[in-house]
Amino acid sequence: MSYIIKRAANVQLKDPWEGTVWSKANVVDIDIFRDRSSDHHPKTQCKLLYDDQGISGLFRVEDRYVRSVATQFQDSVCKDSCVEFFVEPAGGKGYLNFEFNCGGTMLVHQVFIPRKDYRLLTEADVAGMRQFVTLPPVVEPEITEPTTWRRGFFIPFAVFRRTTGMPAGALSGQIWRANFYKCADHTSHPHWASWQPLTATDFHLPECFGEITFE
């Protein structure tokens, strides 16, 4: 399974999901749930667009049982209501796992060998990133009513170059590898979902990543 990232100008993360710009993007469905997930399977989708400066992404989650308590950069956000984008640039070293809770906190590593060789990125490493949220930083107690939330991000290509050593050059036609995830480990209804099927109960399986191609 592959995904085509379309080029677009003047992308605003806060623009509506079906607005003029985001309506041009293809949709990723994050709908392969682990068997041990609860019976709550939120509809989770993501869209990507790019320009000469970087990749913009927007998640949309039709959720329930929403919780978010991690507030510091590099906190363990996967325990909250969380969406994730793991991406391996062409020509780079390792992959980056961007993990975003619904309240605006991010965790990101550069992974060379999953679970064995990796490093936490610093704020300097991810300088230039922008984020967008529709929920407050802390959601506690848990929201138990149906709630739709969005989570946007912009990752400059400079982040990939300074961390993975991704070579500079035209993006059109390049094929990267990636997977998208939804999780909520410490909510009342935990669940784990992915875009691409996984061969084990682990998100860190780069051999299971799918292709994302720059149009």
Backbone as CSV, one residue per row, in Angstrom:
resi,resn,N_x,N_y,N_z,CA_x,CA_y,CA_z,C_x,C_y,C_z
1,MET,0.847,-1.184,0.000,0.000,0.000,0.000,0.886,1.238,0.000
2,SER,0.545,2.222,-0.823,1.345,3.436,-0.901,0.448,4.663,-0.763
3,TYR,1.073,5.786,-0.513,0.368,7.050,-0.322,1.076,8.111,-1.146
4,ILE,0.310,8.942,-1.854,0.862,10.021,-2.666,0.709,11.332,-1.920
5,ILE,1.841,12.006,-1.657,1.810,13.329,-1.030,1.758,14.375,-2.131
6,LYS,0.706,15.156,-2.125,0.560,16.188,-3.133,1.241,17.483,-2.697
7,ARG,1.668,18.251,-3.691,2.280,19.556,-3.431,1.164,20.597,-3.296
8,ALA,1.324,21.501,-2.334,0.343,22.570,-2.138,1.034,23.783,-1.531
9,ALA,0.566,24.955,-1.897,1.121,26.209,-1.376,0.191,26.775,-0.307
10,ASN,0.784,27.574,0.584,0.021,28.309,1.605,-0.828,27.389,2.484
11,VAL,-0.238,26.298,2.926,-0.953,25.360,3.792,-1.011,25.914,5.218
12,GLN,-2.196,25.984,5.756,-2.400,26.393,7.143,-2.903,25.196,7.937
13,LEU,-2.216,24.872,9.021,-2.595,23.703,9.809,-3.994,23.835,10.388
14,LYS,-4.414,25.049,10.680,-5.710,25.268,11.311,-6.867,25.271,10.320
15,ASP,-6.565,25.212,9.028,-7.632,25.221,8.033,-8.526,23.992,8.181
16,PRO,-9.802,24.094,7.792,-10.733,22.973,7.952,-10.276,21.728,7.199
17,TRP,-10.625,20.580,7.748,-10.299,19.278,7.154,-10.755,19.199,5.707
18,GLU,-11.919,19.724,5.423,-12.458,19.715,4.070,-12.361,21.089,3.417
19,GLY,-11.464,21.947,3.918,-11.292,23.272,3.356,-10.608,23.243,2.000
20,THR,-10.399,24.429,1.438,-9.878,24.555,0.078,-8.554,23.839,-0.119
21,VAL,-7.643,23.976,0.847,-6.316,23.379,0.707,-6.316,21.899,1.081
22,TRP,-6.825,21.557,2.271,-6.735,20.177,2.738,-7.602,19.220,1.933
23,SER,-8.616,19.732,1.254,-9.441,18.850,0.428,-8.670,18.279,-0.754
24,LYS,-7.520,18.874,-1.081,-6.689,18.388,-2.181,-5.869,17.155,-1.785
25,ALA,-5.693,16.951,-0.483,-4.795,15.897,-0.006,-5.467,14.536,-0.013
26,ASN,-4.691,13.502,-0.280,-5.168,12.133,-0.125,-5.310,11.803,1.354
27,VAL,-6.112,10.801,1.645,-6.428,10.434,3.034,-5.785,9.101,3.399
28,VAL,-5.179,9.061,4.573,-4.678,7.824,5.173,-5.712,7.352,6.193
29,ASP,-6.140,6.118,6.103,-7.036,5.527,7.098,-6.226,4.668,8.064
30,ILE,-6.293,5.015,9.324,-5.542,4.295,10.362,-6.547,3.373,11.047
31,ASP,-6.738,2.211,10.490,-7.896,1.406,10.878,-7.600,-0.071,11.105
32,ILE,-6.325,-0.420,11.245,-5.985,-1.808,11.556,-5.693,-1.876,13.059
33,PHE,-6.638,-2.417,13.825,-6.545,-2.413,15.285,-5.985,-3.732,15.814
34,ARG,-5.154,-3.622,16.825,-4.672,-4.826,17.511,-5.843,-5.561,18.152
35,ASP,-5.715,-6.873,18.234,-6.764,-7.687,18.829,-7.001,-7.334,20.291
36,ARG,-5.964,-6.924,21.002,-6.134,-6.652,22.426,-6.664,-5.245,22.712
37,SER,-7.007,-4.505,21.665,-7.638,-3.204,21.866,-9.017,-3.379,22.495
38,SER,-9.471,-2.328,23.169,-10.834,-2.325,23.692,-11.822,-2.258,22.527
39,ASP,-13.115,-2.210,22.852,-14.123,-2.142,21.798,-14.265,-0.737,21.219
40,HIS,-13.497,0.214,21.715,-13.516,1.577,21.168,-12.473,1.686,20.061
41,HIS,-12.956,1.809,18.828,-12.089,1.909,17.654,-12.350,3.240,16.957
42,PRO,-11.723,4.319,17.404,-12.026,5.630,16.834,-11.634,5.732,15.369
43,LYS,-12.484,6.388,14.583,-12.157,6.638,13.183,-11.029,7.659,13.139
44,THR,-9.877,7.241,12.623,-8.684,8.079,12.624,-8.129,8.172,11.213
45,GLN,-7.905,9.399,10.767,-7.388,9.639,9.426,-6.294,10.703,9.478
46,CYS,-5.471,10.714,8.445,-4.427,11.729,8.331,-4.294,12.152,6.875
47,LYS,-3.917,13.416,6.678,-3.607,13.945,5.357,-2.228,14.588,5.401
48,LEU,-1.465,14.447,4.311,-0.161,15.085,4.176,-0.135,15.940,2.917
49,LEU,0.580,17.054,3.012,0.882,17.915,1.878,2.319,18.381,2.026
50,TYR,2.928,18.837,0.932,4.291,19.336,1.050,4.520,20.531,0.135
51,ASP,5.553,21.301,0.493,6.053,22.366,-0.368,7.572,22.308,-0.316
52,ASP,8.247,23.341,-0.793,9.708,23.302,-0.825,10.326,23.310,0.571
53,GLN,9.560,23.725,1.570,10.109,23.880,2.910,9.915,22.664,3.814
54,GLY,8.842,21.908,3.596,8.617,20.783,4.485,7.291,20.088,4.260
55,ILE,6.953,19.188,5.200,5.737,18.381,5.158,4.744,18.921,6.169
56,SER,3.515,19.118,5.739,2.414,19.459,6.641,1.512,18.243,6.786
57,GLY,1.054,17.992,8.002,0.170,16.867,8.251,-1.000,17.271,9.120
58,LEU,-2.125,16.631,8.927,-3.307,16.911,9.738,-4.035,15.601,10.031
59,PHE,-4.097,15.258,11.327,-4.871,14.113,11.791,-6.278,14.575,12.174
60,ARG,-7.237,13.699,11.946,-8.608,13.929,12.419,-9.094,12.652,13.082
61,VAL,-9.601,12.780,14.325,-10.000,11.613,15.107,-11.430,11.800,15.609
62,GLU,-12.306,10.870,15.237,-13.655,10.835,15.792,-13.598,9.919,17.010
63,ASP,-13.431,10.516,18.162,-12.978,9.800,19.354,-14.024,9.802,20.464
64,ARG,-13.648,9.151,21.534,-14.394,9.124,22.782,-13.405,8.638,23.835
65,TYR,-13.677,8.883,25.102,-12.761,8.482,26.172,-11.394,9.143,25.946
66,VAL,-11.412,10.462,25.793,-10.221,11.236,25.440,-9.552,11.757,26.706
67,ARG,-8.241,11.539,26.777,-7.474,11.957,27.955,-6.110,12.446,27.495
68,SER,-5.587,13.503,28.171,-4.260,14.035,27.839,-3.672,14.708,29.066
69,VAL,-2.570,14.173,29.588,-1.948,14.736,30.789,-0.460,15.050,30.611
70,ALA,0.204,14.517,29.594,1.626,14.802,29.355,1.754,16.210,28.776
71,THR,2.612,17.036,29.373,2.708,18.431,28.952,4.115,18.879,28.590
72,GLN,5.134,18.060,28.832,6.512,18.451,28.580,7.064,17.737,27.349
73,PHE,7.836,18.456,26.549,8.486,17.869,25.382,9.230,16.596,25.775
74,GLN,9.003,15.532,25.052,9.568,14.198,25.248,8.931,13.415,26.389
75,ASP,7.792,13.895,26.939,7.008,13.047,27.837,6.447,11.857,27.052
76,SER,6.043,10.824,27.767,5.514,9.612,27.138,4.061,9.840,26.722
77,VAL,3.882,10.451,25.562,2.548,10.860,25.119,1.684,9.695,24.666
78,CYS,2.280,8.531,24.396,1.494,7.386,23.926,0.495,6.899,24.965
79,LYS,0.684,7.297,26.212,-0.265,6.912,27.253,-1.552,7.725,27.166
80,ASP,-1.480,8.882,26.525,-2.641,9.747,26.320,-3.354,9.372,25.024
81,SER,-4.404,10.108,24.698,-5.013,10.001,23.371,-4.016,10.584,22.384
82,CYS,-3.507,9.759,21.489,-2.275,10.076,20.772,-2.355,9.601,19.329
83,VAL,-1.714,10.372,18.437,-1.525,9.961,17.043,-0.030,10.033,16.738
84,GLU,0.426,9.210,15.787,1.861,9.105,15.552,2.176,8.974,14.061
85,PHE,3.336,9.524,13.696,3.829,9.475,12.318,5.289,9.057,12.381
86,PHE,5.574,7.821,11.940,6.942,7.312,11.878,7.381,7.398,10.420
87,VAL,8.550,8.024,10.174,8.915,8.281,8.783,10.412,8.104,8.578
88,GLU,10.758,7.425,7.474,12.140,7.138,7.104,12.440,7.828,5.769
89,PRO,13.176,8.951,5.789,13.472,9.652,4.535,14.397,8.842,3.632
90,ALA,14.258,9.035,2.348,15.168,8.390,1.399,16.560,8.972,1.569
91,GLY,17.555,8.100,1.623,18.938,8.545,1.712,19.391,8.972,3.080
92,GLY,18.544,8.812,4.099,18.906,9.204,5.450,19.296,8.014,6.307
93,LYS,19.680,8.303,7.551,20.057,7.264,8.506,18.963,7.123,9.549
94,GLY,18.316,5.968,9.570,17.283,5.714,10.552,15.968,6.380,10.200
95,TYR,15.027,6.281,11.146,13.725,6.921,10.976,13.415,7.769,12.201
96,LEU,12.469,8.692,12.039,12.014,9.544,13.132,10.606,9.134,13.515
97,ASN,10.349,8.985,14.823,8.999,8.681,15.285,8.422,9.909,15.979
98,PHE,7.511,10.557,15.284,6.824,11.728,15.823,5.541,11.247,16.503
99,GLU,5.447,11.473,17.817,4.286,11.046,18.588,3.637,12.290,19.190
100,PHE,2.334,12.478,18.950,1.629,13.697,19.321,0.408,13.360,20.171
101,ASN,0.328,13.876,21.396,-0.937,13.711,22.107,-1.910,14.794,21.672
102,CYS,-3.158,14.643,22.056,-4.199,15.547,21.569,-4.102,16.938,22.189
103,GLY,-3.266,17.089,23.222,-3.152,18.373,23.902,-2.016,19.262,23.422
104,GLY,-1.151,18.747,22.539,-0.092,19.591,21.990,1.323,19.204,22.366
105,THR,1.505,18.097,23.093,2.845,17.652,23.488,3.369,16.621,22.495
106,MET,4.695,16.657,22.285,5.324,15.779,21.289,6.492,15.014,21.888
107,LEU,6.663,13.784,21.428,7.865,12.986,21.676,8.430,12.602,20.321
108,VAL,9.770,12.654,20.183,10.372,12.242,18.912,11.776,11.706,19.138
109,HIS,12.064,10.537,18.573,13.386,9.922,18.580,13.888,9.788,17.145
110,GLN,15.200,9.637,17.022,15.789,9.103,15.800,16.175,7.673,16.111
111,VAL,15.658,6.741,15.330,15.845,5.318,15.619,16.714,4.693,14.535
112,PHE,17.813,4.073,14.969,18.708,3.369,14.052,18.404,1.872,14.044
113,ILE,18.303,1.282,15.254,17.881,-0.106,15.428,16.765,-0.095,16.462
114,PRO,15.542,-0.466,16.104,14.423,-0.374,17.028,14.703,-1.043,18.369
115,ARG,14.390,-0.280,19.439,14.509,-0.733,20.823,15.955,-0.914,21.291
116,LYS,16.934,-0.713,20.398,18.331,-0.945,20.771,19.218,0.271,20.575
117,ASP,19.099,0.930,19.441,19.984,2.049,19.107,19.131,3.220,18.630
118,TYR,19.001,4.225,19.489,18.172,5.390,19.167,18.622,6.559,20.029
119,ARG,18.138,7.748,19.700,18.447,8.917,20.520,17.241,9.844,20.564
120,LEU,17.069,10.487,21.719,16.053,11.513,21.860,16.489,12.752,21.104
121,LEU,15.623,13.326,20.326,15.953,14.578,19.672,15.791,15.736,20.650
122,THR,16.561,16.770,20.425,16.499,17.969,21.260,15.573,18.993,20.609
123,GLU,15.260,20.039,21.353,14.446,21.109,20.781,15.184,21.779,19.624
124,ALA,16.511,21.826,19.701,17.286,22.387,18.587,17.174,21.504,17.348
125,ASP,17.130,20.194,17.553,16.996,19.271,16.415,15.712,19.518,15.637
126,VAL,14.640,19.852,16.354,13.326,19.991,15.706,12.926,21.451,15.526
127,ALA,13.912,22.338,15.587,13.633,23.770,15.411,12.925,24.012,14.087
128,GLY,11.917,24.859,14.128,11.156,25.179,12.931,9.864,24.407,12.804
129,MET,9.676,23.363,13.612,8.421,22.629,13.589,7.290,23.517,14.100
130,ARG,6.100,23.312,13.549,4.898,23.984,14.027,3.841,22.931,14.331
131,GLN,2.973,23.252,15.293,1.937,22.301,15.683,0.596,23.011,15.828
132,PHE,-0.465,22.234,15.728,-1.822,22.752,15.860,-2.668,21.738,16.616
133,VAL,-3.478,22.235,17.545,-4.376,21.367,18.310,-5.742,22.038,18.431
134,THR,-6.757,21.228,18.657,-8.097,21.762,18.878,-8.580,21.531,20.306
135,LEU,-7.789,20.830,21.109,-8.136,20.573,22.498,-7.156,21.296,23.414
136,PRO,-7.509,21.510,24.680,-6.586,22.171,25.620,-5.395,21.286,25.957
137,PRO,-4.328,21.873,26.532,-3.121,21.092,26.848,-3.374,19.912,27.785
138,VAL,-4.290,20.094,28.738,-4.612,19.018,29.672,-6.090,18.680,29.541
139,VAL,-6.367,17.413,29.327,-7.742,16.903,29.291,-7.856,15.872,30.404
140,GLU,-8.331,16.297,31.539,-8.422,15.453,32.725,-9.441,16.087,33.672
141,PRO,-10.542,15.446,34.003,-10.807,14.028,33.746,-11.073,13.733,32.267
142,GLU,-11.103,12.487,31.960,-11.321,12.009,30.611,-12.673,12.478,30.063
143,ILE,-12.670,12.871,28.789,-13.921,13.197,28.102,-14.565,11.883,27.662
144,THR,-15.749,11.598,28.157,-16.389,10.319,27.837,-17.437,10.442,26.741
145,GLU,-17.738,11.668,26.324,-18.698,11.871,25.240,-17.982,11.825,23.889
146,PRO,-18.693,11.513,22.807,-18.076,11.551,21.476,-17.461,12.918,21.206
147,THR,-16.199,12.917,20.783,-15.426,14.150,20.584,-14.561,13.994,19.342
148,THR,-14.672,14.934,18.431,-13.804,14.932,17.253,-12.711,15.974,17.456
149,TRP,-11.458,15.532,17.318,-10.337,16.462,17.478,-9.373,16.335,16.307
150,ARG,-8.637,17.437,16.088,-7.638,17.473,15.023,-6.278,17.780,15.630
151,ARG,-5.257,17.295,14.948,-3.868,17.503,15.409,-3.007,17.729,14.178
152,GLY,-2.473,18.931,14.043,-1.682,19.266,12.877,-0.206,19.422,13.200
153,PHE,0.640,19.265,12.185,2.077,19.441,12.364,2.712,19.880,11.059
154,PHE,3.796,20.619,11.182,4.638,20.963,10.038,6.066,20.595,10.401
155,ILE,6.709,19.763,9.570,8.088,19.335,9.797,8.942,19.884,8.663
156,PRO,9.846,20.837,8.949,10.727,21.329,7.881,11.641,20.214,7.373
157,PHE,11.945,20.244,6.089,12.910,19.280,5.568,14.272,19.462,6.236
158,ALA,14.521,20.661,6.753,15.772,20.903,7.477,15.910,19.993,8.692
159,VAL,14.788,19.623,9.321,14.831,18.706,10.465,15.375,17.352,10.023
160,PHE,14.906,16.856,8.888,15.386,15.569,8.390,16.852,15.644,7.968
161,ARG,17.253,16.772,7.386,18.644,16.900,6.951,19.590,16.946,8.143
162,ARG,19.232,17.702,9.185,20.163,17.844,10.313,20.198,16.618,11.212
163,THR,19.172,15.773,11.149,19.158,14.576,12.003,19.572,13.325,11.238
164,THR,18.929,13.051,10.117,19.193,11.797,9.397,20.256,11.944,8.318
165,GLY,20.621,13.194,7.991,21.561,13.384,6.895,20.915,13.238,5.534
166,MET,19.587,13.364,5.481,18.883,13.296,4.208,19.489,14.281,3.221
167,PRO,19.835,13.850,2.026,20.450,14.769,1.063,19.470,15.819,0.564
168,ALA,19.995,16.981,0.257,19.179,18.037,-0.333,18.864,17.671,-1.777
169,GLY,17.829,18.302,-2.310,17.472,18.047,-3.702,15.977,18.040,-3.901
170,ALA,15.560,17.895,-5.129,14.139,17.907,-5.456,13.422,16.726,-4.809
171,LEU,12.232,16.983,-4.281,11.455,15.932,-3.624,10.539,15.191,-4.593
172,SER,10.128,15.832,-5.656,9.185,15.219,-6.580,9.712,13.878,-7.090
173,GLY,8.908,12.845,-6.913,9.287,11.512,-7.348,9.989,10.683,-6.294
174,GLN,10.428,11.301,-5.200,11.093,10.523,-4.140,10.094,9.616,-3.432
175,ILE,10.580,8.470,-3.003,9.773,7.525,-2.238,10.389,7.387,-0.846
176,TRP,9.629,7.749,0.177,10.015,7.539,1.559,9.200,6.373,2.112
177,ARG,9.503,5.977,3.350,8.749,4.911,3.999,8.197,5.424,5.322
178,ALA,6.985,4.968,5.660,6.331,5.525,6.848,5.209,4.613,7.323
179,ASN,4.761,4.878,8.547,3.521,4.311,9.052,2.862,5.351,9.949
180,PHE,1.560,5.214,10.118,0.761,6.124,10.931,0.049,5.296,11.991
181,TYR,-0.108,5.886,13.182,-0.675,5.123,14.288,-1.649,5.954,15.115
182,LYS,-2.502,5.247,15.839,-3.378,5.827,16.865,-3.291,4.938,18.093
183,CYS,-3.128,5.565,19.270,-3.082,4.788,20.507,-3.639,5.618,21.657
184,ALA,-3.838,4.957,22.784,-4.381,5.612,23.978,-4.184,4.663,25.161
185,ASP,-2.925,4.428,25.493,-2.574,3.348,26.420,-3.250,3.445,27.783
186,HIS,-3.276,4.669,28.363,-3.759,4.827,29.730,-5.105,5.531,29.807
187,THR,-5.940,5.327,28.801,-7.323,5.787,28.881,-8.194,4.634,29.360
188,SER,-9.465,4.927,29.583,-10.357,3.865,30.062,-10.647,2.825,28.993
189,HIS,-10.421,3.201,27.720,-10.662,2.288,26.596,-9.419,2.264,25.696
190,PRO,-8.344,1.619,26.126,-7.101,1.630,25.346,-7.277,0.942,23.992
191,HIS,-6.480,1.409,23.043,-6.527,0.838,21.692,-5.234,1.181,20.977
192,TRP,-4.940,0.394,19.935,-3.724,0.575,19.145,-4.065,0.261,17.697
193,ALA,-3.841,1.235,16.819,-4.196,1.050,15.409,-3.068,1.552,14.522
194,SER,-3.004,1.011,13.300,-1.968,1.408,12.355,-2.563,1.523,10.953
195,TRP,-1.817,2.212,10.085,-2.165,2.286,8.663,-1.773,0.993,7.956
196,GLN,-0.514,0.602,8.104,-0.006,-0.642,7.522,-0.113,-1.765,8.546
197,PRO,-0.399,-2.983,8.114,-0.459,-4.103,9.057,0.903,-4.384,9.679
198,LEU,0.871,-4.844,10.929,2.090,-5.119,11.680,2.225,-6.619,11.921
199,THR,3.455,-7.071,11.980,3.707,-8.495,12.181,3.925,-8.855,13.649
200,ALA,3.921,-7.846,14.531,4.078,-8.070,15.965,3.396,-6.922,16.693
201,THR,3.247,-7.045,18.002,2.588,-6.002,18.784,3.599,-4.916,19.142
202,ASP,4.029,-4.197,18.128,5.062,-3.176,18.285,4.919,-2.187,17.133
203,PHE,4.934,-0.892,17.449,4.895,0.117,16.394,6.256,0.281,15.711
204,HIS,7.324,-0.098,16.401,8.672,0.102,15.859,9.081,-1.076,14.976
205,LEU,8.424,-1.173,13.825,8.692,-2.236,12.864,8.889,-1.592,11.489
206,PRO,10.063,-1.023,11.234,10.264,-0.331,9.952,10.083,-1.231,8.742
207,GLU,10.254,-2.545,8.918,10.045,-3.460,7.806,8.569,-3.499,7.398
208,CYS,7.675,-2.976,8.253,6.244,-2.936,7.943,5.803,-1.569,7.414
209,PHE,6.720,-0.627,7.307,6.340,0.687,6.797,5.848,0.559,5.356
210,GLY,4.944,1.473,4.977,4.495,1.570,3.598,5.230,2.686,2.876
211,GLU,4.999,2.799,1.587,5.653,3.825,0.790,4.823,5.104,0.764
212,ILE,5.512,6.239,0.895,4.880,7.535,0.654,5.701,8.222,-0.456
213,THR,5.003,8.640,-1.478,5.665,9.173,-2.681,5.297,10.637,-2.874
214,PHE,6.315,11.461,-3.113,6.097,12.881,-3.362,5.708,13.087,-4.823
215,GLU,4.540,13.648,-5.040,4.039,13.852,-6.392,4.917,14.827,-7.168
